[in-house]
Structure formats: C-alpha cells, structure tokens
Amino acid sequence: MLDRVHIDEKWFFLTQINRRYYLWPDEELPVRKCNSKRHIVKVMFLTAVARPRWDFKRHRMWDGKIGTWPFIEHTVAQRRSKNRDKGAPITKPLNVTKKVYRQYLIDKVIPAIKSQWPGQHRHTIYLQQDNAKPHVAVSDSAVCSAGHEDGWDIKLTAQPAMSPDFNVLDLGFFNAIQSLQHRSLTQTIDELVVAVHKAFNELEWRVLDKTFMTLQKVMEESLKQNGNNAYLLPHIQKDKLAREGSFVLSPACDPDASAAFSAMLDRIDYERRIEILSDLFDAGCTVELTSKSTPVDDLCDLVDDMETSDDDEDMYHIM
C-alpha cells in the first residue's frame, strides 16, 4: 500500500441539522436561523492521502496527508443586496464536472504528490479513485501526460465497484475530519473552507495510519467472502497494540484469507482454460475419447493439462 494514493470527494456542510448544547438552568436557548434545513450550504472537497511513513530523505515522519481542495470559484456580485454591494467579491460552490475534476488532478493533486512524496520516485504511484460519473477514465491522456512529466510514473486506477470500504477516506478518515470540522461554528463558505483545512491539518497522522491497518483487514474479510462486501468491519485493538509497542506497519495476513485468495486464483485460471477450450471447439478442434472414461472426465483432464503460451502469435498449446 506504500505506492497508492487514495483520492475521493466529500460534501462538508455549513452547519448541522441538529446540534447539542449544554446550558445552565438560567441560560436561554440559542436561536438558530436558517432558510431551510433541506438546503444547507455545502461545499465539496477533493482529498488525497497515502500511507504515513518515515521519510528517509527529509529525516522526519511523513503524515501521508497530501492535501484537500474545495470545489469553489471566486466571482463578483452581479447586483446590490442588503448583505453586499454590487461588484463585491463572493465565493460560490463549483459544480463538479469531468472537465473540472481533470483540472484539479492536473493542477492540484499531481503537483502536490510530486512535492511531498517521500524518498525516491522510481516506482509507479497509483491514484486510486472510485467509479463516479464525473471521474475521468484511467487512460485519460491529459492526466497520464501530467503524471509522466519530470521522470515520474503516476497512474490512475479504479477501485472495485460498490466497495467504498476499499478507500481509506470513506472507511473512516472523512468521518474523523468532519467531527473536528463541526467543532467550529461557520457562517460563510470562506469560514467553512478554513474550518475544513484546519481539521485536516490538525488530525494526527496515527488516525490515518490506523485507518490503513483497518483497510488491510477489510481486504482480508472480502477475500474470505470471495469478493463480496457482506462482512463486518474487523477490530484488532490498534490503540492497545500501539501502547504495548507491538504496532506493525504490515500485519501478517490471515491464513484463511490467504487460502481463500489462492482458491480464487485457481478458479479464475480454471475458468480461463475452459474459455480457451471453448474457443478451440468453435474453431473445429476435436477430442478423441477413451473407452474407460466418460466425456466429462476427458474434458476435465484436457482442461487440467492445458497451458497457454504468450508468444507473438498468441497460440494455444495442449500438452
């Protein structure tokens, strides 16, 4: 996971619908005014994080927090109102389209990775995104070109469909940021942006590191379910392990998950061999059956003995 950057978007609201206050008996209840609780002002943020680690080049701990950027635009007021004069600068939420998303990747995310990435950049770095409609394709030419400038190798990759738990931001890091952001009272979009940036910067890197450990266990549970997402989030008492000094960067894989993964690979390979055999039969290939076995047994033996070669002609060989 040290070569992967997780990116995702999240809405941050100007205020909560319900807030809890602790008051003395002689205190008055605070009055909250809002035009409609169904239309609370909100701003979408694009966030990028990676696994925290020790930076041997800068001789310090790298927190893995690459950055968070709001989708906003600065314009001027078109008419005068009781709140501002005509021509006054205002901040508005920006509609996220594929063009806007591509521009943020090229101008903000990729340059931030290049400026902050610890150690050498000789290996490939993968930008993991989900499959939302405004997202660009993993083969987008503009993003690929920006990722390969100056000797870097930064590529886009898509996470499995319907699997938000495979992204550390959706898995828990966004919730940690939001809990800190709600401690600040905001009334404007500019104040909301400041509050989110403050929460993002103040959050300890250990929170992100523990989320990555949870991600590893989530992958194990998914492997046990043959890729299904019908599992319970695992708990490995990460705080207790940290206090005891037994907190490891890469915990050992569960033997059951390893066995399930091996069985899944064998099944995929077997299905691939069946597809090859089907193509051969469609091309006119025939099979000579023995008298001591059934046709099904002969076909199964044929699949087991089949091997593929990766030569230029892409020919199939039966041993």
Long-range contacts (C-beta under 8 A, 24 or more apart in sequence): 1-51, 1-212, 1-215, 1-216, 2-50, 2-51, 2-53, 3-123, 3-124, 3-125, 3-126, 4-50, 4-51, 4-125, 4-126, 4-128, 5-48, 5-49, 5-50, 5-66, 5-109, 5-113, 5-125, 5-126, 5-127, 5-128, 6-48, 6-49, 6-50, 6-128, 6-167, 6-168, 6-169, 7-46, 7-47, 7-48, 7-109, 7-127, 7-128, 7-129, 7-169, 8-46, 8-47, 8-129, 8-130, 8-167, 8-169, 8-170, 8-174, 9-44, 9-45, 9-46, 9-47, 9-71, 9-96, 9-132, 10-44, 10-45, 10-47, 10-169, 10-174, 10-178, 11-42, 11-43, 11-44, 12-42, 12-43, 12-44, 12-45, 12-178, 12-181, 12-192, 12-196, 13-40, 13-41, 13-42, 14-40, 14-41, 14-42, 14-186, 14-187, 14-188, 14-189, 14-192, 15-40, 15-185, 15-186, 16-182, 41-93, 41-189, 41-192, 42-93, 43-70, 43-71, 43-72, 43-93, 43-189, 43-192, 43-193, 43-196, 44-70, 44-71, 44-93, 44-96, 45-69, 45-70, 45-71, 45-196, 46-71, 46-101, 46-104, 46-108, 46-109, 47-169, 47-173, 47-174, 47-177, 47-200, 48-109, 48-112, 48-113, 48-127, 49-168, 49-169, 49-173, 49-208, 51-208, 51-209, 51-212, 52-205, 52-206, 52-208, 52-209, 52-212, 53-118, 53-249, 54-118, 55-118, 55-119, 56-118, 56-119, 57-118, 57-119, 57-120, 58-118, 61-205, 62-116, 62-118, 62-205, 63-205, 63-208, 64-205, 64-208, 64-209, 65-200, 65-201, 65-203, 65-205, 65-208, 66-109, 66-112, 66-113, 66-116, 67-108, 67-109, 67-112, 68-177, 68-196, 68-197, 68-200, 69-104, 69-108, 69-109, 70-193, 70-196, 71-95, 71-96, 71-100, 71-104, 72-189, 72-193, 91-188, 91-189, 91-190, 91-193, 92-189, 93-189, 96-134, 97-134, 98-133, 98-134, 98-135, 98-136, 100-134, 101-134, 101-135, 101-136, 102-136, 102-140, 102-142, 102-143, 105-136, 105-143, 105-146, 106-142, 106-143, 106-146, 110-143, 110-146, 110-147, 110-154, 113-154, 114-150, 114-152, 121-151, 121-152, 121-153, 123-153, 124-153, 124-154, 124-155, 125-152, 125-153, 125-154, 125-155, 126-154, 126-155, 126-156, 126-157, 127-154, 127-155, 127-156, 127-157, 128-157, 128-158, 128-159, 128-167, 129-156, 129-157, 129-158, 129-159, 130-158, 130-159, 130-164, 130-167, 131-158, 131-159, 131-161, 160-227, 162-229, 163-222, 163-229, 165-215, 165-218, 165-222, 165-229, 165-233, 166-215, 166-218, 166-219, 166-222, 168-208, 168-211, 168-212, 168-215, 171-211, 171-214, 171-215, 171-218, 172-211, 172-214, 173-203, 173-207, 173-208, 173-211, 176-203, 176-207, 176-211, 177-203, 206-242, 210-238, 210-239, 213-238, 213-251, 214-238, 216-250, 216-251, 217-251, 219-257, 220-253, 220-254, 220-257, 221-257, 223-257, 223-260, 223-261, 223-264, 224-254, 224-256, 224-257, 224-260, 226-260, 226-264, 227-264, 270-303, 272-308, 273-303, 273-304, 273-306, 274-303, 276-306, 276-308, 276-316, 277-302, 277-303, 277-306, 279-316, 280-316
